[in-house]
């Protein structure tokens, strides 16, 4: 109770204290000048409903307290305040004076500071300028390298150093321009650089086109230089090799004092002279400036467009290759046409080889091989076509030499040329054909100029001159005194010499073909065989068939071919001496000259037989028998005596012929004469023939038999030659003796006296006589005998007809 009452009694007091303390805080906040009063007053009105009234009361009490404190304070300090005012009044006069002094000092200070201010402003302005200049210098130091690089770029463009210009552009873009990119001129500069790149690209491409045009124009000169160097190198090596082997080997290609150390048509002396006069060795770089292609390649590589450049270059070179490979239509007419063609091709591929090795990837080995294979096929086709038009062996030989140099040159640059050497074998065939045509003309001219008479030699010098050109040895002729005659005519040594010349000419083509001695020997023998079996044989056959070639000429031709046939073994030795290939080699081709001359001789022999027969026919045509004559003239006909005299003189010429040839010619002539005489008797146009004509005809046949028995040609055994007239003799004996009973009785018997008389022949002649007997006046005074003879003739005719009919039935 006590505590609760205590608590209740103390509560109003505590509340008053809390209220007093709260208003104290409010007044403190109001008196503070830093705090806003709006919040404070709001808190007063928001606490209690009567708070405003109590607050106003407290506020008044507070004001009164402060007034009392102010009053106490004023009272306490009043005397001091009065003293202070008194002192302040005393100081007032001094303050005025001081004020005047201060004003005067201030005026003077302002006057003095005005100059300082002006100078200070000038200093400030200079400092600002100095700062601006420093900033400008700093910025210019950043810009100057850019401008210097751009100026350098312009100089490089003007001096056409485009690759360096592109490097400068790259530095400008990546290093310099980014430092000052905020400036307008740098932006313009940056916009200009791509245009400059395109301009450089176009200029470099233009330079490349000029370069391509330049190498197209200079390909001829480049190729000429390269081929000359290859030829000089090959000639030098060949000369060195020959000098080394000359002392230990017999002279190559030497025979009969002729030494032909030839190399592509040039002798060693000519080669030395050529080497002495050679100019300074030039290369492709000396003739063509390759810098445009290098520059363009680098430029496109820097621009990241190398592939475009490579494709363009290769495409253009392919086009140029096609142009280079296109020959002129008249190229085959002169060697200069071929040389220019080869020079251009060599120049083209020398440039490509240089580009291949001087650049990395602009052209590849595969690309050059593709170009070469395409070119090689075209070259071979062109050479096949144009070489076929060549009819001059010298031009074909020069073409071969050019092909060899062409192949060696390109082989030196690493291009395969085996197909070119294969082509040379085709060209060799063409060369042989042209040689054969040329030598055909040579042989024809020799034959036309020959007099077909033995060669007369009056002195030892003339004799040696002949045997030096032709291998002739005859012990009997050598023993004879001068003047003397060699059996062959002038054409024989000429033909032999020309065959050797042909071998030399054929050998020229075989040089430098990189073939063995055996292959060269085989080629020489084959070409020589063609000359003998085709060209010379054809010329001999044509010569033999010519109308103006008489029997004397034919006899000399047979003699000539005999000596040429004997000389074939010397031609074998000649080729062996040239090639140093033994004739005993297994695969060595033999010369077919023996068969050639044998065939020609056989043709000449046949022509002799033919011409003899033709001559006999000419004499026979001169026969002018009076078939109705009563009795003979008692002597042989004139035409027949002329014929026999002709045959005697002709067979005397045959003494130089081989025995069988002369015998065969004589036998052939006698048989043909007998046959012609028989045909004359049995000619169907001859209707009547008298006994007198038979007797005259018998006299002519007797002369023929006498000629045959006189042995016009030695070597016949017995009466062999007379047997040619046996048919005529038995027929004439039958009619002269009028021995029909014996003929008819012994017909068909091996021992018959008239074994060679054919019943049909006897019948034909008897019928001609039967008609004559009717008109014959010889028996006019003996009519009975005439009648008997006529009956006998009719009886014999019947019997002969029965024999003829029996023969036809039996057959």
Residue pairs with C-beta under 8 A, 6 or more apart in sequence:
19 54
22 47
23 54
23 55
23 58
26 40
26 43
26 44
26 55
27 58
27 59
27 62
29 35
29 37
29 40
30 37
30 40
44 51
44 52
44 55
45 51
45 52
48 54
139 180
142 179
142 180
143 180
143 183
143 185
143 186
145 176
146 172
146 176
146 177
146 179
146 180
146 186
146 189
149 168
149 171
149 172
149 176
150 172
150 189
152 168
153 165
153 168
153 169
153 172
153 196
156 162
156 164
156 165
156 168
157 165
157 196
157 199
157 200
160 203
162 200
162 203
162 204
162 295
162 299
163 295
163 298
163 299
163 302
165 196
165 200
166 197
166 200
166 299
166 302
166 303
167 302
169 193
169 196
169 197
170 302
172 189
172 193
173 190
173 193
177 186
177 189
177 190
180 186
181 187
181 190
197 303
200 299
201 299
201 300
201 303
201 305
204 292
204 295
204 296
204 299
204 300
205 296
205 312
207 292
207 295
207 296
208 292
208 293
208 296
208 309
208 312
208 313
210 292
211 288
211 289
211 290
211 292
211 293
211 296
212 316
212 317
212 320
214 288
214 289
215 222
215 288
215 320
215 347
215 348
215 351
216 320
216 323
216 324
218 287
218 288
218 347
219 324
219 343
219 344
219 345
219 347
219 348
219 351
220 340
220 343
220 344
220 347
221 287
221 343
221 347
222 284
222 287
222 288
222 343
222 346
222 347
222 350
222 351
223 342
223 343
223 344
223 345
223 346
223 347
223 348
223 350
223 409
224 339
224 343
224 347
225 282
225 283
225 287
226 284
226 346
226 347
226 350
226 409
227 342
227 343
227 346
227 405
227 406
227 409
228 278
229 281
229 409
230 405
230 408
230 409
230 412
231 264
231 405
231 408
232 274
232 275
232 278
234 405
234 408
234 512
235 263
235 264
235 266
235 271
235 274
235 275
236 275
238 263
239 263
239 268
239 271
239 272
242 252
242 261
242 268
249 580
250 577
251 259
251 261
252 261
252 578
252 580
253 259
253 260
253 261
253 262
253 504
253 507
253 578
254 260
254 577
255 500
255 574
255 577
255 578
256 468
256 469
260 267
260 504
261 267
261 268
262 508
262 511
263 271
263 511
263 512
264 401
264 404
264 405
264 511
264 512
265 397
265 398
265 401
265 508
266 274
284 290
284 350
284 351
284 354
285 354
288 351
290 354
290 355
290 358
293 313
293 355
293 359
293 362
294 358
294 359
296 309
297 306
297 309
297 359
297 362
300 306
300 308
300 309
301 309
309 362
310 361
310 362
310 363
313 362
313 363
314 363
314 367
317 352
317 363
317 371
318 371
320 348
321 348
321 371
321 374
321 375
324 344
324 345
324 348
324 375
325 345
325 375
325 378
325 379
325 382
327 337
327 341
327 382
327 386
328 337
328 341
330 337
331 337
331 338
331 341
331 382
331 386
332 338
332 386
332 387
332 389
332 390
334 395
335 395
335 398
335 399
335 402
338 386
338 398
338 399
338 402
339 402
341 382
342 402
342 403
342 405
342 406
345 375
345 379
345 406
346 406
346 409
346 410
348 375
349 368
349 371
349 372
349 375
349 410
349 413
349 415
350 413
352 363
352 368
352 371
353 368
353 413
353 414
355 362
355 363
356 362
356 363
356 364
356 365
356 368
368 415
372 410
372 415
372 416
376 419
376 420
379 420
380 419
380 420
380 423
383 399
383 403
383 423
383 427
384 423
384 426
387 396
387 399
387 426
387 427
387 430
388 430
390 396
390 399
390 430
390 434
391 434
391 437
392 434
393 431
393 434
393 435
393 438
393 505
396 427
396 430
396 431
396 434
396 509
397 431
397 505
397 508
397 509
399 427
400 424
400 427
400 428
400 431
400 509
401 512
403 420
403 423
403 424
403 427
404 424
404 512
404 513
406 420
407 417
407 420
407 421
408 417
410 417
411 417
421 513
421 514
424 513
428 509
428 510
428 523
431 506
431 509
432 506
432 509
432 527
432 530
435 502
435 505
435 506
435 527
435 531
436 530
436 531
436 534
436 535
439 498
439 502
439 531
439 535
439 536
440 535
440 538
440 539
442 498
443 495
443 498
443 535
443 536
443 539
444 539
444 542
446 491
446 494
446 495
446 498
447 491
447 539
447 543
449 490
449 491
450 489
450 490
450 491
451 489
451 490
452 489
452 491
452 552
452 553
452 556
452 557
453 489
453 556
454 485
454 486
454 487
454 488
454 489
454 556
455 466
455 485
455 486
455 488
455 489
455 490
455 493
456 483
456 484
456 485
457 463
457 466
457 482
457 483
457 484
457 485
457 486
458 482
458 483
459 482
460 482
463 482
463 484
466 472
466 486
466 493
467 473
469 493
469 494
469 496
469 497
470 488
470 492
470 493
470 496
470 497
470 563
470 567
471 496
471 567
471 570
472 486
472 488
472 563
474 487
477 484
477 486
477 487
487 559
487 563
487 656
488 556
488 559
488 560
488 563
489 556
489 559
489 560
491 560
492 560
492 563
492 564
495 536
495 560
495 564
496 564
496 567
496 571
499 528
499 531
499 532
499 536
499 571
500 571
500 574
502 527
502 528
502 531
503 524
503 527
503 528
503 571
503 574
503 575
503 578
506 523
506 524
506 527
506 528
507 520
507 524
507 578
510 520
510 523
510 524
513 520
515 523
517 579
517 580
517 581
518 579
518 581
518 585
518 587
518 588
520 579
520 581
521 575
521 576
521 578
521 579
521 581
521 585
521 588
522 587
522 588
522 589
524 575
524 578
524 579
525 575
525 588
525 589
525 590
525 591
526 589
528 571
528 575
528 591
529 589
529 591
529 592
529 593
532 591
532 592
532 593
532 596
533 592
533 593
533 595
533 596
536 596
537 596
537 599
537 600
540 557
540 561
540 596
540 600
540 603
540 604
541 600
541 603
543 549
543 557
544 554
544 557
544 600
544 603
544 604
544 607
545 607
549 557
549 607
550 611
551 608
551 611
551 612
551 615
551 650
551 653
552 653
554 604
554 607
554 608
554 611
555 608
555 653
555 654
555 656
555 657
557 600
557 601
557 604
558 601
558 604
558 605
558 608
558 657
558 658
558 661
559 656
559 657
561 597
561 598
561 600
561 601
561 604
562 597
562 601
562 658
564 593
564 597
565 593
565 594
565 597
565 598
565 601
568 591
568 593
568 594
568 597
571 591
571 593
572 583
572 590
572 591
575 591
576 582
576 583
581 588
582 588
605 661
605 664
605 665
608 661
608 665
609 664
609 665
609 668
609 669
612 647
612 650
612 665
612 668
612 669
612 672
613 668
613 669
613 672
615 646
615 650
616 643
616 647
616 669
616 672
616 673
616 676
617 676
619 639
619 640
619 642
619 643
619 646
620 639
620 643
620 673
620 676
620 677
620 680
622 639
622 642
623 637
623 639
623 640
623 680
624 639
625 637
625 680
625 693
625 696
625 697
626 693
626 696
627 686
627 688
627 689
627 690
627 693
628 688
628 689
628 690
628 692
628 693
628 772
629 690
629 692
629 693
629 696
630 690
630 692
630 776
630 777
630 778
631 692
631 695
632 692
632 693
632 695
632 696
632 698
632 699
633 696
633 699
634 699
635 699
636 699
636 700
636 702
636 703
637 696
637 699
637 700
640 700
640 703
640 704
641 703
643 673
644 703
644 704
644 707
647 666
647 669
647 707
647 712
648 707
648 712
651 662
651 665
651 666
651 712
651 713
654 661
654 662
654 665
654 666
654 713
655 662
657 665
659 714
659 715
660 715
662 713
662 715
663 713
663 715
663 716
665 713
666 712
666 713
666 716
666 721
667 720
667 721
667 724
670 704
670 707
670 708
670 721
670 724
670 725
671 724
673 704
673 724
674 704
674 724
674 725
674 727
674 728
677 697
677 700
677 701
677 704
677 728
678 727
678 728
678 731
678 761
680 686
681 689
681 697
681 731
681 765
682 761
682 764
682 765
686 768
687 768
687 771
688 768
688 769
688 771
688 772
689 765
689 768
689 769
689 772
690 769
690 772
690 776
691 735
691 769
691 772
694 732
694 735
694 736
694 769
695 736
697 732
698 732
698 736
701 725
701 728
701 729
701 732
704 725
704 728
705 722
705 725
705 729
708 719
708 721
708 722
708 724
708 725
709 719
709 721
709 722
711 721
712 721
726 756
727 756
727 757
730 753
730 754
730 755
730 756
730 757
731 754
731 756
731 757
731 761
731 762
731 765
733 739
733 754
734 740
734 743
734 754
734 757
734 762
735 765
735 766
735 769
739 753
739 754
740 792
740 796
742 753
742 754
743 752
743 753
743 754
743 757
743 762
744 796
744 799
746 752
746 753
746 754
747 754
747 759
747 803
749 755
759 800
759 803
759 804
759 807
760 800
760 804
760 807
762 800
763 797
763 800
763 801
763 804
766 793
766 796
766 797
766 800
767 797
769 793
770 790
770 793
770 794
770 797
773 786
773 789
773 790
773 793
774 790
776 786
779 785
779 786
779 789
780 786
